[in-house]
Amino acid sequence: MSNHVDTTCVQGGYQPNNGEPRTPPIVASTTFKYTSSEQMSRLFDLSESGYFYTRLQNPTSDTVAQKICEMEGGAAAMLTSSGQAANFFALFNICNAGDHIVASSAIYGGTYNLINVTMRKMGIECTFVNPDCTPEELDAAFQSNTKAVFAESLSNPSVKVLDFDKFVNAAHSHGVPLIVDNTFPTPINCRPIEFGVDIVTHSTTKYMDGHATVVGGAIIDSGNFDWMKYAEKFPGMTQPDDSYHGVTYAKDFGKAAFITKATVQLMRDLGSTPAPINAWILGTHLESLGVRMQRHCENAQKVAEWLAQDPRISWVNYPGLPGDEYHELAQRYMPNGTCGVIAFGVPGGREKVSAVLDALKMIAIATHVADARSCTLYPAGTTHRQLTEEQLEEAGVGIDLVRLSCGIENADDIIADLDQALDAVKD
C-alpha cells in the first residue's frame, strides 16, 4: 500500500479478489452459519479467528477499521458505536477500580465528564493537568497506581496542540501507555504513533464521516507498548482470562493483544457496536477525507486571518496563524495543517456571544463540528455547560469563546456570514 495517507483513504482496508465487488459489501447480518459445533467452540475459545456474532465483530466494520488502522500506521484497530465509546473502551481496557489516570484538562467536555464523573463512580481516579504544564508538573501528577495518560492531539474546542514529546516521555518513564484522541487533525494531518503515542482514538463522527451522517468511533493500537515488561501493572493483559479458558492476551495475540481484549471482553459485555451500514457509510466517506481536510484547512486559515484583524473580535486561536501560541508545535507535529476549527472571542458576555451566533444565516448553530457544512457553537453554554468556572478555565474554555468549524464552502461566503452577524449585533 502507498505511503501517502490520502491514497490509503481511497485504497486501504479492502482489496477485492478477481470477480469480487469493487466496493466492500454491507454484511447486514447479526449471525453467521457454521456446519460444525466444534468449529464454533474454537471461535468462542479464541483459538480460531472468524465471525459468530456482530455484537463482537462484523466483516464490514472490520474492513473499515483496517482502513483506519493503515491510515494511522497502527497494528490493529476496531470500530465502536461512538467516539465516547472509543475513549471509554481505550481506558477501561487497562484500568480497574482502584486505578488512576493522568489526563490533559484541555479535552472535549463530554470526555472530561466521562473521566471526571462516570469513571470516578467506577472507582477509577484521575488527575487533570494543563497540557502546557512543565515536565516536572506533569511528572508530579503520576501515582503508583497510574495506568494510562490521556490527551487530545488538538484540543476541542480550545485548539491547543499537544506536545507529544513531553507526554510520551512522561508516560513511558512511568511505564504506562499514552492514549491520544486524534479526531481533529485526523491521520491526514497528524499520525501520533509516529511520535511515540501508543494508542489512538477517534470520534469518526467528525471529519472522518464529515457529512453529519453517522455517529462512530475507532481505536487504533500501535502494537508497540510492551505489556509484559510491566506485567504486574497490567494483569488484564498479562494474566490468564478465565472467561476465555486461560487466554493471555499479551502472550497469545502479540501486537493485536490490546484490540483483541477490547473486542472479546468489552464489546462482548458492553455492546457499543456500530451498525454495519454505519460502518459502510463511514468507509465510503473516508475516501474523500484527504481532499476535504485540505479544503477545511485552507478555509480555516483564511477565516482565521480575517478574524485576527477584525476589531470586533477580542482574540483568535488557530495554530496556522504565525503569531499563535501553538504555531511552533503545529509546525513540528502537523506541518501540513491542523483542522478547520477555530476558537475566537466575542467580547460583551454570554448574551452578546449568543446574539452574534443567533444572527448567523448560513453557518448553523449545531452540537457538532468537523462537518462539510460550516457550523458553530458556544461551548461554555452547551458542550462544557456542566463544568464549573474553574474547570472551564482549566479546559481553556472562556465565557467569550466561540467554536467555529469551517466547512468546505467558499471561504468568502463564510467570512461574509460572520461579518453580517457581527454587524447585526452592535453595542
N, C-alpha and C positions, 0 to 999 in steps of 0.2 A: 504494500500500500504506500501511497505517496507520503512524503514528509511534510507536505503542505496541509494544514488543518482544513482549509476551505475545500480541498479536494476530498478529504476524508468525510466531510459533511455530506457530500454527494454519494461517494462510493463506498464508504465504510459500513461495517456491520453485516452486510449481506452480499454474497456473491453467488448468483444462481448458476446451477449447472445447465448442461445442454437441455433445452426444451422446457426449462422451469420458468415461472413467472419472472418478468424483469423487475417488478416491484415486490417487496415482501408481502406474503399473503396475510390476511387477518384470520388468525386461528380463534374464532369465536366459539370456543368450547370450554366448558368447565372441567371436563374429564377426558381421559384418554384410554383407549381399549387395549387390553393385552390378552393373550391366549394362555398365559402361564401364570398361575398363582405364585410360583416360585420366583419368577422374574419380578412380580410386584413386590414380593417380600424383599428382594435385593434393592429395589428402588427405595423402599422405606428404611432400609438399613444403611442407605447411602453408599453401599458397596458397588452400585452401578448407577450411571447417570441416565436421566430420562425424565419424562413428564408424566405425572399422575394426577395432579390437581392444580388448577390455575391459581388457587389462592397462594401457592408457593411459587410456581414458575409457569410461564407460558411462552411458546416459541416466538410469538410476535414481540412480546415485551423483551425477551432476551436478545432478539435481533437489534432492537433499538438501544438497549443497554450496551451491547457490544460496540455499536457505532460511537456512543458517547465515550466508552472506555478507550477506544482508539483515538478519539479526538483529544482526550486528556492525557494520553500516554500512560494509562494505568494497566494493571494486571488482571483485574476483574471488576465487574460492575453489576448493579441491579437497579431496577426502577421501583419507585414507590408511588403511592396514590397522591402524594403532595410533597412539597418542599419541607413542610413541617415534619412529616413522617420521616423524610430522609435524614434530617438533622437529629431527630429523636432516636432513630434506629442506630445512627452512627455513634452516638454517645452511649446509649443504653446497651449496645452490643458488648461493651467492655466495662461498664460501670454497674455496680450493685449498691444496695442500701449500705450506707456507711462510707461510701467513697466520695471523692472530691474532684471538682473540675476547676480549671482556671479558664476564664473566658474574657474576651475583649468586651468592653462595655458598649462599644460602637457597633451594634448589630441591630438587625430588624426587630421591631418591638415585639412581634409575636414570638420570635426565637428567645428574646430576653425573658419574656414571660414564661415560656416553656421551661427554661433553665432555672429561673429565679423563683418560680412559684410551683409549677406542677412537679418538676423533678425533685424539688426540696420535699414535697409531700411524700415522695417515694424514698426519702432518706438519702438523697444524693445532694451534697452541698456544693456551693460554688463561690469562688472569689472572682469578682469582676475587676479588670484592670483597664486603665486608659491605654489604648493601643499606642499612644505616644509616650508611654512611660519609659523610664530609663531601664537598661538591662538589669540593674540592681533592684529596682522596684518590681520588675517582672519576676525575678528570681525569688523575691521575698513572698510572692503570692502562693508558692508551691507548699504543699504539705506532704507528710509521709504517705498519705492515702490518696494523693492526686493520681488520677488515671488517664487524663486527657487534657489537651489545650484546644480551645475552640475560638475561631475568629472568622471574619469575612475578609476576602481579598480586597474588596471595595465596598465600604460600608453603606448600608441602606438605613436612613436617607442622607447621611452626612457626607458621603462620597470621600471618605478617608481611605488612603492607600495603605495597606498593611506592609510593615517592614518584615518581609518574610525571613530574612537572615536572623533578625533578633528573636523572632518567635520560634523558628526552627531550632536555633541554638539552645534556647531556654528549655523547650520541650525535650529535646534529645539529651540534654545534660542531666535531666531528671528521669530519664528512662521511660518517657510516655510519648504517644503519637500526637502530632499536630493535625487537627481536623480543620479544614478551611472551606467555607461556603464560597463558591466561585460564581455565583449567579449573575452578578452584574457584568463583569468583563467577559464571561464565557471563555472557553478554550481558544476562541478566535484571537482574543487579545491577551490572555494570560493562562499559562499552564503551571499551576502551583507545584505540581510534582517535580518539575524541572528545578525548582528552588528548594527541594528537600521536604516538601509537605507530604505527609503520609497518606491521608485520606481526604478526598474532595467530595463535597456535596453540591447539589444544585436544586433550586426550585425551577424545574423545567417549564413551569407555568409562565415564566418571564420570557427572556429573549429566545430561549430555545424553541418554545412554541411560537411566540412572537405575534400571535394573532388573537389573543384573549379567547382562545377556543377550548383548551383542555388544561385542567389542573394536574400537576405531576411533580415528581421529584426523582433524583438519582443519587446514588452513592458510588464512588469510584475509589478503589483501593490501589495504591501504588504497588503493593506487594513487597515493599522494602523494609517495613518495620519488623524487627526480629523479636517476635513474641517469646520464643524460647529463651532468649537472653535474659528476659525479665519474667520467667515462668511463675514465680511466686506472686508477682503483682497482677498477673492476668490469668487466673486459674480457669476461667471460662474458655480461654483459647488453648491452654496448655495441659489441662487435665481432662480425663475421660468424661464424656457426656453420657450419663446413664439413660437419658431419654432416647439415645440412638445406639444403645448396646456398646457403649465404651469408645465411641469415636473420639479421637483427639484432633481437633481441627488444625492446629499449627503443625502437627506431625503428618496428618493424613491428607491434607489438601494444599500444602505448600503456599504459594503466593495467592491462592484463592481462598485461604483459610477464613479471613475476615468476612468476605461476602458470603461464603458458604454458611457460616454460623448465623449471620444476619438473616439469611433466607430460610434456613431449615428450623431455626428457633423463633426469631421474632416475627417473620412473615407467617409462619405456621400458627403462632399463638395470637398475634395481634391483627393480622389480616389486612394491613394497609396496602392492598393490591390494586394496581392500575388495571382498568378495563382494557382488553386487547385493542378495541377500537381507538381508545385514547392514546395508547402506545403507538399505534399505526399513524394516527394524525400527527403526533409529535415527530415521528420519524420522517414523515413527509415534509414537515415544516423545517426540520433541521437542514434539509438540503439547501435552503436559501440563506442559512444563518450567516455565512461568510459575507455575502453581498449586503445583507441587511445591516450587520454590525458596522460595516464601513459607512453606510449612509447615516445610521444613527449617530455615529461619532462625528461625522462631518457636520451634521445639523447642529449637534450639541455644541461643537466648537464655535460655530458661527453665532449661535444664540447666546452662548456664554460671553463671547466678546462684546456683543451688543448690550447685554445686561450690565457688564462691568463698567461701561462708560455712561450708563443712564443714571442721572442724579436721583431718580425716584426709587432706586434700589440701594439698600444700605451695604450689602456685601454679596459676593458670589463665590461659591465653592465649586470649582471644576478643575480637576488635575491637568487638563490640557492647557490651561492658562499659564503662561510663563511665570507670573507672579504668585501662583497658587502655592500654599504651604506644602502640598504633596506633589508638586510638579517633578521634583528631582526623583522621588521614589517611583512615580509613574514612568518616568523615562527609563528607570532601571528595570522595572518589572513588567511594564506594559507599554513598550515603546511605540507600538502601532496604534495606540488609542486605548481608552478606558471603557466608556459606555456612553449611552445617550442621556444619562440622568444628571441633572444639575440641581444643586441646592442654592437657594438665594434668599436674602432677607428683604421683607417688606416692612418698613417702619410704621409705627402707629398702633400696634397692639392687635389682639385677636380679631376684633371687629373689622379693622382695616384690612387685614390679610384675607379674611373671609369674603369681604366685599369685592376685593380685586378678583378673587377666584370666581365669584358669582357672575362677574361681568364678562368672563371669557365666552366666546362664541364657538370657535372651532375646537379648542383644547378642552377636553372633557374632564370634569371632576370625577375621579374614579378611584376606588380602592384597588388600584392596580398600577403596574409600572412595567416598562420594557415591552411596550406594545408597538405594532406598526403605526398605530394612531396615537398622536400626542395626547398625553393626559397629565393631570396634576393632582396634588393632594396637600392638605395641611396636616402634617404628621402629629403635631402636638395636640390636635383636636380629634385625631382619628386613630391611626395605627399605633401611636405611642400614648394614647389618651390615658391608659391605665397606669402610666409611670408617674412618680412624684416629680416635683420640680427639681429635686436633687438628682434623681435618676435621669431625667431629661437632659440635664447639664452633662452628666457622665456620658450619655449616649451621643452628645453633640447635637441635640435636637432643641434648638431655641424656640421661644414662643413666636418669633417672627419668621421661622424657617418655612419656605415653600419648596416642595419637591416637584420638579418638572421633568417629565420623561418625554424627550423629543422623539417623535415618530419619524417616519420616512417620507412625510410630505415635503413640499418645497420649504426650505428654511425661512424664506422671506415671508411665507404665509404664517408660520409660527410666530415670527417676530411681530408681524402686523397685528395678530390677535392679542399678544401681550401688550403692545403699545396702546391699543384702543381700550383695553381693560384698565390699565394704569391711568389713562386719561379720564376714564369714566368715574374714577373714584379719587376725587381731589379733596385735599384738606380744606 
